[in-house]
Amino acid sequence: MARRHLLEFEKPLVELEKQIEQIRELARDSEVDVSQQLLQLETLATRRREEIFQALTPAQKIQVARHPQRPSTLDFIQMFCDDWVELHGDRNSSDDKALIGGIGRIGERAVLLIGQQKGRDTKENVARNFGMATPGGYRKALRLMEHADRFKLPIFSFIDTPGAYAGLLAEEQGQGEAIAVNLREMFRLRVPIIATVIGEGGSGGALGIGVADRLLMFEHSVYTVASPEACASILWRDAAKAPEAAAALKITGSDLLSLGVVDEVLKEPAGGNNWAPLKAGEILKNALERHLEELLALSVDQLREGRYKKFRAIGRVQEVSASESGLSA
């Protein structure tokens, strides 16, 4: 069994988990009936886990969103796709492993699935560039989306990136232009687009595959214009103030739902998606199928007009004082 990665605020659960494991070992090594004790401890652990995760701060939600064992794009695709064929290359110069895509079948319907892909360990993260796509990745995504548009395949997009790769070479290859073209072209696509923030949705890197008819988020995912660390460095010249920045940025699902940025926040299993990935996959699949059925009932003109209006409405703000916004020095 893979060792579970515990976050700092989960440490109170460690002792309970040890007791549960000790009782399980006792049950394996003897004929003593410990089922009642085991049930009581497991119920207590579940309740405490729910209490902890219901009270997470924005900074703690970021830790959950970045959890190394949180289900990735490929994990979800393999959970609910009966068939999956990955497609490669931007037909220009590269095949970016940080952004993947391909044709899959969910039930009886063929769909296009694209998303950022992080790694499970350091070696895989280096190969995937920590989920930070280069211009070639966004051009590959656009090529695949145009393919979906041509063959009338709905598009499912999975967002999980700290941001687009900001290296010198990426800038020289046209990173900003590649993302901007995707933003423009996604508005004209004639097929339903559903995007889901499954982990960390960072800046333009997320937007490059995020212009959708419906934008969903898992409850412990985050969606932000800049990382709290970067925001704190810019505003206060102190990255240690990242927790304050996280609260002020309004990056959680509940905040973004109230602001009209996301359309639905998906409930996660107790302890987050990494505790019960199969359950998380079931929740996501059901939500995607439900929203897709609603979008398929619309005409092409209704789809494109609704998508345009959705994003035109984002950003209408009410002026508040610095102290009210939480960004006071």
C-alpha positions as CSV (number, residue, x, y, z in Angstrom):
1,M,0.0,0.0,0.0
2,A,1.4,3.4,-1.0
3,R,2.4,5.6,2.0
4,R,-0.2,8.4,2.5
5,H,1.2,11.9,2.3
6,L,-0.2,13.9,5.3
7,L,-0.6,17.6,5.3
8,E,0.3,19.6,8.5
9,F,-3.3,20.2,9.5
10,E,-4.1,16.4,9.1
11,K,-1.5,15.5,11.8
12,P,-4.3,15.2,14.6
13,L,-5.5,12.2,12.6
14,V,-2.2,10.3,12.8
15,E,-2.8,8.7,16.2
16,L,-6.2,7.5,15.2
17,E,-4.9,6.0,12.0
18,K,-2.2,4.2,14.0
19,Q,-4.8,2.8,16.4
20,I,-6.9,1.6,13.5
21,E,-4.0,-0.1,11.8
22,Q,-2.9,-1.8,15.0
23,I,-6.4,-3.2,15.5
24,R,-6.5,-4.4,11.9
25,E,-3.1,-6.2,12.5
26,L,-4.5,-7.8,15.7
27,A,-7.6,-9.0,13.7
28,R,-5.3,-10.6,11.1
29,D,-3.0,-12.3,13.6
30,S,-5.7,-13.6,16.0
31,E,-9.3,-14.8,16.1
32,V,-10.3,-11.9,18.4
33,D,-13.4,-10.1,17.2
34,V,-12.5,-6.4,17.0
35,S,-15.0,-5.4,14.4
36,Q,-16.9,-3.2,16.9
37,Q,-13.8,-1.3,18.1
38,L,-12.7,-0.9,14.5
39,L,-16.0,0.5,13.4
40,Q,-16.0,3.0,16.3
41,L,-12.5,4.2,15.5
42,E,-13.1,4.5,11.8
43,T,-16.3,6.4,12.4
44,L,-14.5,8.8,14.8
45,A,-11.7,9.3,12.2
46,T,-14.1,10.0,9.5
47,R,-16.0,12.6,11.6
48,R,-12.8,14.3,12.7
49,R,-11.6,14.4,9.1
50,E,-14.8,16.0,8.0
51,E,-14.6,18.6,10.7
52,I,-11.0,19.5,9.7
53,F,-11.8,19.8,6.0
54,Q,-15.0,21.7,6.5
55,A,-13.0,24.4,8.3
56,L,-10.1,24.8,5.9
57,T,-8.6,28.2,5.3
58,P,-7.9,29.3,1.7
59,A,-4.1,28.7,2.4
60,Q,-4.9,25.2,3.5
61,K,-7.1,24.5,0.5
62,I,-4.1,25.4,-1.7
63,Q,-2.2,22.6,0.1
64,V,-5.0,20.2,-0.7
65,A,-5.2,21.3,-4.3
66,R,-1.4,20.8,-4.7
67,H,-1.4,17.4,-2.8
68,P,0.9,15.0,-4.7
69,Q,-1.6,12.2,-4.5
70,R,-4.6,14.2,-5.7
71,P,-6.2,12.6,-8.8
72,S,-4.7,14.0,-12.0
73,T,-6.2,14.5,-15.5
74,L,-5.0,11.0,-16.6
75,D,-6.4,9.5,-13.4
76,F,-9.9,10.8,-14.1
77,I,-9.7,9.9,-17.8
78,Q,-8.8,6.3,-17.0
79,M,-11.5,6.2,-14.3
80,F,-14.5,7.0,-16.5
81,C,-13.4,6.6,-20.1
82,D,-14.3,3.2,-21.7
83,D,-11.8,4.0,-24.5
84,W,-9.0,6.5,-24.6
85,V,-6.6,7.3,-27.4
86,E,-4.0,10.0,-26.6
87,L,-3.1,12.3,-29.5
88,H,0.3,14.0,-29.7
89,G,2.1,17.0,-31.1
90,D,1.2,20.6,-32.1
91,R,2.1,19.8,-35.8
92,N,4.7,22.5,-35.5
93,S,7.7,21.7,-33.4
94,S,6.9,19.8,-30.2
95,D,4.8,17.5,-28.1
96,D,4.4,19.1,-24.7
97,K,4.0,16.4,-22.0
98,A,2.6,19.0,-19.5
99,L,-0.6,19.3,-21.5
100,I,-2.3,16.1,-22.7
101,G,-5.3,15.4,-24.9
102,G,-7.1,12.7,-26.9
103,I,-10.3,11.1,-27.9
104,G,-12.3,9.1,-25.4
105,R,-15.7,7.4,-25.0
106,I,-17.9,8.0,-22.0
107,G,-20.8,5.6,-22.2
108,E,-22.0,5.8,-25.8
109,R,-20.6,9.3,-26.6
110,A,-17.2,10.1,-28.1
111,V,-15.6,13.2,-26.6
112,L,-12.3,15.1,-26.6
113,L,-10.5,15.3,-23.3
114,I,-7.6,17.8,-22.6
115,G,-5.9,18.9,-19.5
116,Q,-2.7,19.7,-17.7
117,Q,-0.8,16.8,-16.3
118,K,1.5,16.9,-13.3
119,G,3.8,14.1,-12.0
120,R,3.6,11.8,-8.9
121,D,7.3,12.2,-8.1
122,T,10.2,14.4,-8.9
123,K,11.3,12.5,-12.0
124,E,7.8,12.5,-13.5
125,N,7.2,16.2,-12.5
126,V,10.4,17.1,-14.3
127,A,9.2,15.2,-17.4
128,R,5.8,16.9,-17.2
129,N,7.4,20.3,-16.3
130,F,5.2,20.3,-13.1
131,G,2.1,20.7,-15.2
132,M,3.3,24.1,-16.7
133,A,2.7,24.0,-20.5
134,T,4.9,25.7,-23.1
135,P,3.5,27.4,-26.2
136,G,3.6,24.1,-28.0
137,G,1.2,22.6,-25.4
138,Y,-1.4,25.3,-26.0
139,R,-1.0,25.0,-29.7
140,K,-1.5,21.2,-29.3
141,A,-4.6,21.9,-27.3
142,L,-6.0,24.2,-29.9
143,R,-5.3,21.7,-32.7
144,L,-7.2,19.0,-30.8
145,M,-10.1,21.4,-30.0
146,E,-10.3,22.3,-33.7
147,H,-10.4,18.5,-34.4
148,A,-13.3,18.2,-32.0
149,D,-15.1,21.1,-33.6
150,R,-14.7,19.5,-37.0
151,F,-16.1,16.2,-35.9
152,K,-18.7,17.6,-33.5
153,L,-17.1,16.1,-30.3
154,P,-17.9,17.8,-27.0
155,I,-14.8,19.0,-25.2
156,F,-14.0,18.2,-21.5
157,S,-11.1,20.3,-20.2
158,F,-9.3,19.5,-16.9
159,I,-7.4,22.4,-15.3
160,D,-4.5,21.7,-12.9
161,T,-1.5,24.0,-13.2
162,P,0.3,26.6,-11.2
163,G,0.5,28.6,-14.5
164,A,1.9,28.5,-18.0
165,Y,5.7,28.0,-18.1
166,A,7.4,31.4,-17.8
167,G,10.9,30.5,-18.9
168,L,12.8,32.6,-21.4
169,L,12.5,30.0,-24.2
170,A,8.7,29.9,-23.8
171,E,8.5,33.6,-24.1
172,E,10.7,33.6,-27.2
173,Q,8.4,30.9,-28.7
174,G,5.3,33.1,-28.1
175,Q,3.8,32.0,-24.8
176,G,1.5,35.0,-24.5
177,E,0.4,34.8,-28.1
178,A,-0.4,31.1,-27.9
179,I,-2.6,31.6,-24.9
180,A,-4.3,34.6,-26.4
181,V,-5.1,32.7,-29.6
182,N,-6.7,29.9,-27.6
183,L,-8.9,32.4,-25.7
184,R,-10.1,33.9,-29.0
185,E,-10.6,30.6,-30.8
186,M,-12.4,28.8,-28.0
187,F,-15.2,31.4,-28.2
188,R,-15.9,30.4,-31.8
189,L,-16.1,26.6,-31.3
190,R,-19.4,25.1,-32.2
191,V,-19.4,22.3,-29.6
192,P,-20.1,22.2,-25.9
193,I,-17.1,22.9,-23.7
194,I,-17.0,22.0,-20.0
195,A,-13.9,22.9,-18.0
196,T,-13.2,21.6,-14.5
197,V,-10.6,22.9,-12.0
198,I,-9.4,19.6,-10.5
199,G,-6.5,21.0,-8.6
200,E,-4.7,24.3,-9.0
201,G,-5.9,26.7,-11.7
202,G,-3.3,29.3,-12.1
203,S,-3.4,32.5,-14.2
204,G,-3.3,32.4,-18.0
205,G,-2.0,28.9,-17.9
206,A,-5.5,27.8,-16.7
207,L,-7.4,30.2,-19.0
208,G,-5.6,28.8,-22.1
209,I,-7.9,25.8,-21.9
210,G,-10.6,27.3,-19.7
211,V,-13.0,29.3,-22.0
212,A,-16.0,27.1,-21.5
213,D,-19.8,27.0,-21.5
214,R,-19.7,25.6,-18.0
215,L,-16.8,26.0,-15.5
216,L,-16.8,23.5,-12.6
217,M,-14.5,23.3,-9.5
218,F,-13.9,20.7,-6.9
219,E,-14.5,22.2,-3.4
220,H,-10.8,22.0,-2.4
221,S,-9.5,23.2,-5.7
222,V,-8.3,26.8,-6.2
223,Y,-8.6,29.2,-9.2
224,T,-6.5,32.3,-9.1
225,V,-5.1,35.1,-11.2
226,A,-1.7,34.7,-9.5
227,S,-0.3,32.3,-6.8
228,P,-0.6,33.6,-3.3
229,E,3.2,33.5,-3.0
230,A,3.6,35.8,-6.0
231,C,0.8,38.1,-4.8
232,A,2.4,38.4,-1.4
233,S,5.8,39.2,-2.9
234,I,4.3,41.9,-5.2
235,L,2.1,43.5,-2.6
236,W,4.1,43.2,0.6
237,R,7.6,42.2,-0.7
238,D,7.2,39.2,1.6
239,A,6.3,35.7,0.4
240,A,5.6,34.7,4.0
241,K,2.3,36.6,3.8
242,A,1.0,34.1,1.3
243,P,-1.8,33.0,3.7
244,E,-3.1,36.6,3.9
245,A,-2.9,36.9,0.1
246,A,-4.8,33.6,-0.4
247,A,-7.7,34.9,1.7
248,A,-7.8,38.3,-0.1
249,L,-7.6,36.8,-3.6
250,K,-10.9,34.9,-3.2
251,I,-9.6,31.8,-4.8
252,T,-11.9,29.1,-3.3
253,G,-14.9,27.5,-4.9
254,S,-17.4,29.2,-2.6
255,D,-15.9,32.6,-3.3
256,L,-15.9,32.1,-7.0
257,L,-19.4,30.7,-7.1
258,S,-20.7,33.8,-5.3
259,L,-18.8,36.0,-7.7
260,G,-20.3,34.2,-10.7
261,V,-17.0,32.9,-12.0
262,V,-17.8,29.2,-11.7
263,D,-21.1,27.5,-12.3
264,E,-20.9,24.6,-9.8
265,V,-18.7,23.5,-6.9
266,L,-18.4,19.7,-6.7
267,K,-18.4,18.2,-3.2
268,E,-15.3,16.1,-2.4
269,P,-15.1,12.9,-0.4
270,A,-14.2,13.4,3.3
271,G,-10.5,14.2,3.4
272,G,-10.3,15.4,-0.2
273,N,-10.1,13.6,-3.5
274,N,-6.8,12.0,-2.6
275,W,-8.6,10.0,0.2
276,A,-11.2,8.5,-2.2
277,P,-10.2,9.0,-5.8
278,L,-12.7,6.6,-7.3
279,K,-15.5,8.4,-5.5
280,A,-14.2,11.7,-6.8
281,G,-14.2,10.3,-10.3
282,E,-17.8,9.2,-9.9
283,I,-18.8,12.7,-8.7
284,L,-17.0,14.3,-11.6
285,K,-18.4,11.9,-14.3
286,N,-21.9,12.5,-13.1
287,A,-21.5,16.3,-13.2
288,L,-20.0,16.2,-16.6
289,E,-22.8,14.1,-18.0
290,R,-25.5,16.2,-16.4
291,H,-24.1,19.5,-17.8
292,L,-23.4,18.0,-21.2
293,E,-27.0,16.9,-21.6
294,E,-28.1,20.5,-20.9
295,L,-25.7,22.0,-23.3
296,L,-26.5,19.5,-26.1
297,A,-30.1,20.8,-26.1
298,L,-28.8,24.2,-27.2
299,S,-28.2,25.3,-30.8
300,V,-24.7,26.4,-32.0
301,D,-25.7,30.0,-31.9
302,Q,-27.1,29.7,-28.3
303,L,-23.9,28.0,-27.2
304,R,-21.6,30.6,-28.6
305,E,-23.8,33.5,-27.4
306,G,-24.0,32.1,-23.9
307,R,-20.3,31.5,-23.8
308,Y,-19.6,35.1,-24.8
309,K,-22.1,36.6,-22.3
310,K,-20.7,34.4,-19.5
311,F,-17.2,35.8,-19.9
312,R,-18.3,39.4,-20.6
313,A,-20.1,39.3,-17.2
314,I,-17.0,38.3,-15.3
315,G,-15.1,41.2,-13.7
316,R,-18.0,43.5,-12.9
317,V,-16.8,44.8,-9.5
318,Q,-17.9,47.1,-6.8
319,E,-15.2,49.4,-5.5
320,V,-14.2,48.9,-1.8
321,S,-11.6,50.3,0.5
322,A,-8.3,48.6,0.9
323,S,-9.2,47.6,4.5
324,E,-12.5,46.0,3.3
325,S,-10.7,44.0,0.6
326,G,-8.1,42.6,3.0
327,L,-5.2,44.0,1.0
328,S,-4.2,46.8,3.4
329,A,-0.5,47.1,4.1
